Amino acid sequence: MLQTSPEDEYYVDDLGRICPVHEIGWVREGWQAVPVFDEAMEGVAAFAMTEAFHDENEGLGAEEFSDLRAKRYLDIVDGFYLATAIDPRFGTWRFVWQGETFFSMRPDFIFRSLATNLGEAPVNILESAVRKRLLDYYRELDALERALAQGEIDVMELYPVEWWTDFWRVRGIADMKPITEPSDSAPATGNALKTTERNTLLTIIAALCDYSAINLKAHGTAAQIARLTEEFGASVSQETVRRTLARIPEALLSRSK
């Protein structure tokens, strides 16, 4: 199953800035008034790195694994995420600087990096920082490089999650950062939310945050909500909160149609 390419989502202008082809959609505005673009980009990069590489990495939780299973077919970035619980694409988003919209990094930078064993040259400070952090995952990178060279993986193909699970396990890599699968004793779909139910709950969350003056687009919001859940006595990780908040714009859009 072939995947689509995100190359038509952006272009790099003469100043090396990554510009979206289509400027509609959700953007972050925290760097709108910074006087110099490079200074804005430093702030963007620092914030994006916290989203791309969260502090605690104990493998995928049941929710994240369930999300991957729901996709059914995964590319090499998803496959890397399955083994490491790291998906640097979480740091790729649009931001506004002095009225113009830019990408924090190229939407296909991670894909290109993994497909070439980090041979893709960075074009901005965030891509350089992400590339440096990816060097820590040399075992996974080496496994991907060997599989690509031997034709075991076609870089443009998508593979079932079970295929990727076996891929990492036979190489002894999945055991290093255990993948937490949902319990076999629990019904596979009995408690799964339907799309409409999930969108309704996300809309309710957005309304409650608005009422409580919690800015969903602000820096540190995920950490703030995670702390609130801990104080409430039902702790939810910052990464899970961040992933949930990222789904809200799409849920609101679906409810407004």
Secondary structure per residue as TSV (DSSP state, phi and psi in degrees):
chain	resnum	aa	ss	phi	psi
A	1	M	-	360.0	119.7
A	2	L	B	-82.7	143.3
A	3	Q	-	-95.7	162.2
A	4	T	-	-91.0	157.5
A	5	S	-	-100.0	138.4
A	6	P	-	-88.8	11.8
A	7	E	G	-59.2	-29.1
A	8	D	G	-82.8	6.8
A	9	E	G	-86.8	-15.6
A	10	Y	E	-151.7	168.2
A	11	Y	E	-146.0	156.2
A	12	V	E	-101.5	120.9
A	13	D	-	-79.8	-178.1
A	14	D	T	-64.4	-20.0
A	15	L	T	-96.1	6.8
A	16	G	S	79.8	13.1
A	17	R	-	-88.3	144.1
A	18	I	E	-93.6	112.6
A	19	C	E	-110.5	132.3
A	20	P	E	-71.9	143.4
A	21	V	S	-69.5	-39.0
A	22	H	S	-112.3	123.6
A	23	E	-	-95.5	14.1
A	24	I	-	-89.4	155.0
A	25	G	S	115.8	177.0
A	26	W	-	-71.7	137.1
A	27	V	-	-135.9	158.9
A	28	R	B	-98.2	140.8
A	29	E	-	-116.4	8.8
A	30	G	T	-64.6	-15.7
A	31	W	T	-115.0	17.1
A	32	Q	T	-57.5	-42.5
A	33	A	T	-98.7	4.1
A	34	V	-	-64.3	130.9
A	35	P	S	-67.4	-31.5
A	36	V	S	-121.0	135.5
A	37	F	H	-60.1	-42.5
A	38	D	H	-60.6	-36.5
A	39	E	H	-68.6	-39.8
A	40	A	H	-61.6	-40.6
A	41	M	H	-66.9	-32.8
A	42	E	H	-63.2	-42.0
A	43	G	H	-66.9	-41.2
A	44	V	H	-60.0	-46.1
A	45	A	H	-64.0	-43.4
A	46	A	H	-61.3	-42.5
A	47	F	H	-71.0	-43.1
A	48	A	H	-63.4	-34.0
A	49	M	H	-65.2	-30.8
A	50	T	H	-70.1	-25.9
A	51	E	H	-87.1	-34.3
A	52	A	H	-75.5	-36.3
A	53	F	S	-131.4	90.7
A	54	H	-	-70.2	161.0
A	55	D	S	-67.0	-47.2
A	56	E	-	-101.2	126.4
A	57	N	-	-125.7	98.6
A	58	E	-	-116.9	26.8
A	59	G	-	88.1	173.3
A	60	L	-	-73.6	139.5
A	61	G	-	-84.8	174.8
A	62	A	H	-61.2	-37.1
A	63	E	H	-67.0	-45.3
A	64	E	H	-65.1	-41.1
A	65	F	H	-64.1	-39.0
A	66	S	H	-63.1	-38.8
A	67	D	H	-62.1	-41.1
A	68	L	H	-66.5	-40.5
A	69	R	H	-63.1	-35.7
A	70	A	H	-66.1	-29.4
A	71	K	H	-70.6	-27.2
A	72	R	-	72.8	-50.4
A	73	Y	E	-120.3	128.6
A	74	L	E	-118.2	143.7
A	75	D	-	-88.6	-173.7
A	76	I	H	-68.9	-26.6
A	77	V	H	-70.5	-42.4
A	78	D	H	-63.9	-39.8
A	79	G	H	-62.0	-40.5
A	80	F	H	-63.6	-42.0
A	81	Y	H	-61.6	-39.6
A	82	L	H	-60.1	-38.3
A	83	A	H	-84.7	-29.6
A	84	T	H	-113.8	-16.0
A	85	A	S	64.7	19.8
A	86	I	-	-118.1	124.7
A	87	D	-	-131.6	95.3
A	88	P	G	-62.3	-10.3
A	89	R	G	-64.3	-18.6
A	90	F	G	-62.9	-19.7
A	91	G	G	-90.9	5.7
A	92	T	-	-100.8	112.0
A	93	W	-	-156.2	171.8
A	94	R	E	-89.9	144.3
A	95	F	E	-140.0	157.8
A	96	V	E	-105.8	133.3
A	97	W	E	-132.6	116.7
A	98	Q	T	47.9	46.9
A	99	G	T	85.3	-5.0
A	100	E	E	-110.9	150.6
A	101	T	E	-105.4	135.4
A	102	F	E	-136.4	161.3
A	103	F	E	-90.0	144.6
A	104	S	S	-65.2	-40.0
A	105	M	S	-152.4	167.5
A	106	R	-	-62.3	134.0
A	107	P	T	-57.7	-26.7
A	108	D	T	-105.7	13.0
A	109	F	H	-64.1	-43.0
A	110	I	H	-66.0	-43.2
A	111	F	H	-58.4	-48.8
A	112	R	H	-63.2	-37.2
A	113	S	H	-66.0	-46.7
A	114	L	H	-69.7	-31.7
A	115	A	H	-73.4	-17.7
A	116	T	T	-121.8	17.0
A	117	N	T	52.2	52.1
A	118	L	S	64.6	28.6
A	119	G	-	-84.0	-7.7
A	120	E	S	-78.4	124.9
A	121	A	-	-75.6	131.1
A	122	P	-	-66.6	151.7
A	123	V	-	-116.0	-6.7
A	124	N	S	-149.2	178.4
A	125	I	H	-64.2	-36.0
A	126	L	H	-68.5	-45.3
A	127	E	H	-60.3	-37.7
A	128	S	H	-64.2	-41.8
A	129	A	H	-67.1	-40.3
A	130	V	H	-65.1	-44.3
A	131	R	H	-58.9	-41.4
A	132	K	H	-63.8	-41.6
A	133	R	H	-68.9	-34.1
A	134	L	H	-64.4	-22.7
A	135	L	G	-61.7	-21.6
A	136	D	G	-68.1	-19.8
A	137	Y	G	-102.5	52.6
A	138	Y	H	-66.3	-33.0
A	139	R	H	-65.7	-45.7
A	140	E	H	-65.6	-41.3
A	141	L	H	-62.8	-42.5
A	142	D	H	-64.6	-39.8
A	143	A	H	-64.0	-42.1
A	144	L	H	-65.5	-43.4
A	145	E	H	-60.8	-44.7
A	146	R	H	-64.9	-42.4
A	147	A	H	-65.9	-38.3
A	148	L	H	-67.2	-42.5
A	149	A	H	-65.6	-33.6
A	150	Q	T	-89.3	0.3
A	151	G	T	79.2	10.8
A	152	E	S	-72.2	-30.2
A	153	I	S	-120.6	131.7
A	154	D	-	-96.0	121.9
A	155	V	T	-60.0	-24.5
A	156	M	T	-97.0	5.3
A	157	E	B	-94.9	154.8
A	158	L	-	-110.1	140.7
A	159	Y	E	-125.2	148.5
A	160	P	E	-60.5	153.0
A	161	V	H	-59.7	-34.2
A	162	E	H	-64.4	-35.0
A	163	W	H	-63.1	-45.1
A	164	W	H	-67.7	-37.6
A	165	T	H	-59.5	-46.0
A	166	D	H	-65.0	-38.1
A	167	F	H	-55.9	-46.5
A	168	W	H	-77.3	-35.5
A	169	R	H	-67.6	-40.8
A	170	V	T	-68.2	-17.9
A	171	R	T	-96.4	2.0
A	172	G	T	71.7	18.1
A	173	I	-	-93.0	-36.8
A	174	A	T	-62.7	-29.9
A	175	D	T	-68.7	-21.5
A	176	M	T	-72.1	-37.5
A	177	K	S	-129.9	88.8
A	178	P	-	-54.6	138.5
A	179	I	-	-89.5	122.6
A	180	T	-	-90.7	106.3
A	181	E	-	-91.4	154.4
A	182	P	-	-59.5	146.3
A	183	S	-	-60.7	136.2
A	184	D	T	-66.9	-20.9
A	185	S	T	-77.0	-17.6
A	186	A	S	-91.8	146.5
A	187	P	-	-59.4	137.9
A	188	A	S	-65.5	-37.0
A	189	T	S	-128.7	-0.2
A	190	G	T	-60.0	-35.5
A	191	N	T	-106.2	8.4
A	192	A	-	-71.2	136.8
A	193	L	-	-79.1	139.2
A	194	K	-	-75.1	162.0
A	195	T	H	-58.0	-43.6
A	196	T	H	-64.8	-38.0
A	197	E	H	-66.1	-42.9
A	198	R	H	-64.2	-42.5
A	199	N	H	-64.0	-36.6
A	200	T	H	-63.7	-45.7
A	201	L	H	-64.6	-39.8
A	202	L	H	-65.5	-36.4
A	203	T	H	-65.2	-40.9
A	204	I	H	-63.4	-42.2
A	205	I	H	-59.2	-45.2
A	206	A	H	-61.3	-41.2
A	207	A	H	-66.2	-42.2
A	208	L	H	-65.7	-38.6
A	209	C	H	-65.0	-40.8
A	210	D	H	-63.2	-43.1
A	211	Y	H	-64.1	-34.4
A	212	S	T	-89.9	7.2
A	213	A	T	61.1	34.8
A	214	I	-	-97.0	115.1
A	215	N	-	-81.1	110.4
A	216	L	T	-64.6	-20.1
A	217	K	T	-96.6	-4.2
A	218	A	S	-79.9	154.1
A	219	H	T	-63.8	132.3
A	220	G	T	87.7	2.7
A	221	T	H	-63.6	-42.3
A	222	A	H	-60.6	-42.8
A	223	A	H	-64.8	-39.0
A	224	Q	H	-62.5	-46.0
A	225	I	H	-68.3	-38.2
A	226	A	H	-60.0	-40.4
A	227	R	H	-65.4	-37.2
A	228	L	H	-64.1	-39.7
A	229	T	H	-66.0	-34.9
A	230	E	H	-67.5	-42.0
A	231	E	H	-65.9	-30.3
A	232	F	H	-73.9	-17.6
A	233	G	T	93.9	11.1
A	234	A	-	-135.3	71.7
A	235	S	-	-60.2	132.5
A	236	V	-	-123.0	133.4
A	237	S	-	-66.1	154.3
A	238	Q	H	-60.5	-38.5
A	239	E	H	-64.7	-41.4
A	240	T	H	-65.4	-41.1
A	241	V	H	-60.9	-44.6
A	242	R	H	-60.8	-43.7
A	243	R	H	-66.2	-35.4
A	244	T	H	-67.5	-45.5
A	245	L	H	-62.0	-33.1
A	246	A	H	-66.0	-21.7
A	247	R	H	-85.5	-13.1
A	248	I	H	-63.0	-46.7
A	249	P	H	-56.0	-41.9
A	250	E	H	-66.7	-38.6
A	251	A	H	-64.5	-42.9
A	252	L	H	-63.9	-38.5
A	253	L	H	-63.2	-42.2
A	254	S	H	-67.1	-33.4
A	255	R	H	-75.5	-22.6
A	256	S	H	-87.0	-10.0
A	257	K	-	-73.0	360.0
